[in-house]
Amino acid sequence: MKCLLTILTILLTGCGMNSSETQEDTLFTHENGLSFSYGNSSIRSTKTAQGFILDLAPQGARQQNQIIVEYRAEKPASVEELKELGGEKIFYHRESVEGGSGGEEVVLTLWKLINTDKWVYVEHTRQADTATDVAPTWVLIEKAH
């Protein structure tokens, strides 16, 4: 009976795994030392001189969903707020602009200091008809180094 209950529990809970646990994040590493993980292998990415551009929008979509991740030498003037995350100070700025037929456009800019002269810069631009979920972007900056 105990064995049957265990099997039933596993079947009903999906082995204790949620959807974020079933797909591993892709690790991005750059020659300049930048490293972070995000999403899965289906994300289209472009390597730049300072980091990466991740294109999260479906192929051919008219709405934008893009994340820029790179090293920068200085903190931008546009950073307005401070949040502590995982024991680190994260500077950020969030801007919303009413969009046209594609919906509201949200730009979330995040910065964290890596050492005395190097910052991780993350800019997530997303246009959508529905609420914009930027929680994964906060996880990205927390893991980036």
Secondary structure as UniProt FT lines:
FT   HELIX           2..13
FT   HELIX           14..16
FT   HELIX           19..22
FT   STRAND          26..29
FT   TURN            31..32
FT   STRAND          35..38
FT   TURN            41..42
FT   STRAND          44..47
FT   STRAND          51..55
FT   TURN            59..60
FT   STRAND          65..72
FT   TURN            77..78
FT   STRAND          81..85
FT   TURN            86..87
FT   STRAND          88..97
FT   TURN            101..102
FT   STRAND          104..115
FT   TURN            116..117
FT   STRAND          118..128
FT   HELIX           135..143
//
